[in-house]
Amino acid sequence: MFGRVRKSFARFFNTVRSDTDNGRDKRTHNLFEAAAAYVSACAEDDQDQIDEAAGWVSPEALSFGVSELACRAVIALARERDESPQTVARALLGLPAA
Protein backbone atom coordinates (compact mmCIF):
# COMPACT_ATOMS: atom_id res chain seq x y z
CA MET A 1 0.00 0.00 0.00
CA PHE A 2 2.69 2.48 1.03
CA GLY A 3 4.78 1.48 -1.99
CA ARG A 4 2.01 2.54 -4.35
CA VAL A 5 1.56 5.86 -2.57
CA ARG A 6 5.32 6.45 -2.64
CA LYS A 7 5.46 5.70 -6.38
CA SER A 8 2.56 8.04 -7.06
CA PHE A 9 4.17 10.88 -5.12
CA ALA A 10 7.55 10.23 -6.73
CA ARG A 11 6.03 10.38 -10.21
CA PHE A 12 4.13 13.54 -9.31
CA PHE A 13 7.24 15.25 -7.94
CA ASN A 14 9.32 14.14 -10.94
CA THR A 15 6.69 15.64 -13.24
CA VAL A 16 6.63 18.88 -11.28
CA ARG A 17 10.42 18.97 -11.23
CA SER A 18 10.62 18.49 -15.00
CA ASP A 19 7.95 21.17 -15.54
CA THR A 20 10.00 23.68 -13.57
CA ASP A 21 13.18 22.97 -15.51
CA ASN A 22 15.55 25.88 -15.14
CA GLY A 23 16.96 25.59 -18.63
CA ARG A 24 19.77 23.21 -17.81
CA ASP A 25 20.78 21.01 -20.73
CA LYS A 26 19.49 17.53 -19.97
CA ARG A 27 21.30 14.52 -21.34
CA THR A 28 19.07 12.10 -23.16
CA HIS A 29 19.31 8.43 -22.29
CA ASN A 30 18.77 5.56 -24.65
CA LEU A 31 16.59 2.60 -23.76
CA PHE A 32 19.53 0.32 -22.97
CA GLU A 33 21.00 2.80 -20.49
CA ALA A 34 17.56 3.12 -18.91
CA ALA A 35 17.14 -0.66 -18.74
CA ALA A 36 20.59 -1.17 -17.20
CA ALA A 37 20.01 1.53 -14.60
CA TYR A 38 16.49 0.26 -13.85
CA VAL A 39 17.49 -3.38 -13.41
CA SER A 40 20.55 -2.59 -11.31
CA ALA A 41 18.46 -0.27 -9.13
CA CYS A 42 15.86 -3.02 -8.69
CA ALA A 43 18.62 -5.44 -7.66
CA GLU A 44 19.85 -2.91 -5.08
CA ASP A 45 16.30 -1.99 -4.03
CA ASP A 46 17.01 1.71 -4.72
CA GLN A 47 13.54 3.19 -5.27
CA ASP A 48 14.83 6.68 -6.12
CA GLN A 49 17.04 5.33 -8.91
CA ILE A 50 14.24 3.05 -10.13
CA ASP A 51 11.94 6.05 -10.48
CA GLU A 52 14.63 8.12 -12.18
CA ALA A 53 15.53 5.43 -14.72
CA ALA A 54 11.84 4.74 -15.42
CA GLY A 55 11.44 8.40 -16.38
CA TRP A 56 14.23 8.36 -18.95
CA VAL A 57 12.26 6.53 -21.65
CA SER A 58 8.68 5.47 -22.32
CA PRO A 59 7.34 2.45 -20.42
CA GLU A 60 7.23 0.46 -23.66
CA ALA A 61 10.87 1.24 -24.45
CA LEU A 62 11.90 0.38 -20.90
CA SER A 63 10.06 -2.94 -21.13
CA PHE A 64 11.83 -3.76 -24.38
CA GLY A 65 15.21 -2.79 -22.91
CA VAL A 66 14.68 -4.90 -19.79
CA SER A 67 13.62 -7.85 -21.94
CA GLU A 68 16.71 -7.48 -24.15
CA LEU A 69 18.93 -7.22 -21.07
CA ALA A 70 17.38 -10.39 -19.64
CA CYS A 71 17.97 -12.27 -22.89
CA ARG A 72 21.59 -11.17 -23.06
CA ALA A 73 22.18 -12.01 -19.39
CA VAL A 74 20.72 -15.50 -19.75
CA ILE A 75 22.79 -16.15 -22.87
CA ALA A 76 25.97 -14.95 -21.14
CA LEU A 77 25.31 -17.11 -18.07
CA ALA A 78 24.47 -20.12 -20.24
CA ARG A 79 27.78 -19.78 -22.08
CA GLU A 80 29.66 -19.31 -18.81
CA ARG A 81 28.03 -22.37 -17.24
CA ASP A 82 28.07 -24.40 -20.47
CA GLU A 83 24.32 -25.02 -20.12
CA SER A 84 21.32 -24.25 -22.30
CA PRO A 85 19.64 -20.85 -21.96
CA GLN A 86 16.41 -22.61 -20.95
CA THR A 87 18.15 -24.46 -18.11
CA VAL A 88 19.74 -21.23 -16.86
CA ALA A 89 16.50 -19.24 -17.10
CA ARG A 90 14.55 -21.88 -15.20
CA ALA A 91 17.27 -22.09 -12.53
CA LEU A 92 17.29 -18.30 -12.08
CA LEU A 93 13.52 -18.33 -11.58
CA GLY A 94 13.66 -21.29 -9.20
CA LEU A 95 11.73 -23.55 -11.54
CA PRO A 96 12.35 -27.29 -11.81
CA ALA A 97 14.34 -28.56 -14.78
CA ALA A 98 12.18 -29.18 -17.84
N, C-alpha and C positions, 0 to 999 in steps of 0.2 A: 504494500500500500504506500509506504513512505517512499519507496523507490520510484513509483510512478509520479508522485507529487514532485519529487526532486528533479526528475527528468523534465517534467512540464515547466517548472520554474527555470531550469537551466536553459531550455530551448527559448523560453520567453526572454530571459536576460541576454542570451546570445543574439536574438533578433533585435532587441533594443540596442545592444552594443553595436551591432553592425549598422543600424539605422543612424546612429550618432557618430558615424565614422568621421574622424577629424582630418581626412584627406591624406592620411598616410598611405603609401603605396603597399598594397597587400600582395603577397606572393600567391600565385595560384598553385594549387596542388593537383596532381593527376590522380586518377582512381587507384593506381597501385600504391602510391604514397599513402593515400587515405586508408586503404585496406591494411597496409602494414602497420600503420600507427594505430588503427582501430583494434586489430587483432592483438597486437602487443599490449595495448592498454587493457583489453579484456583479460589477458593472461595475468596482468599485474593488478587487476581490479582497481584501476585508476579511472573513476567515473568522470572526472574533469577532462582527461585526455580522450576518453571515449566520446564525450559530447563534442569536443573540439574537432576530432577527426571525422565524426559523422556529419559535421557541418561543412566540410571541405568540398564534398561532391554530392550529387543527388543520391537518394536512397537506392535507386536502381543501379547506379554506377558503383556504389559501395558494395552492394550485394554481389555484383559481378566480380569486383576486385577480390572480395573475401573468398568467393568460390574458386577463382583462379589461384589464389594463394594456397587454399586448401589442396587443390589438385597438385600444385607444384611441390608442396610439403610432403604429401603422401608419396609422390613419385621419388623424391629425394630420399626419404626414409626407406622406401622399398629397395632402392638401389644399395643404400648403405647396409641394410640388413640382409640383402640378397633374398628377398621374399617378394611375393606378388603385391601389387598395390591394394588388391582386395583384402588380402590377409592383414596388411598393415592398417588399413582403414578400419576394419572390423576390430582389430586389437585396440586401436586408439579409442574407439567408442565403447569398448568393454563388451563387445558382442562375441558370441561363440564362433569358432571357426566354421566356415560354410562347408 
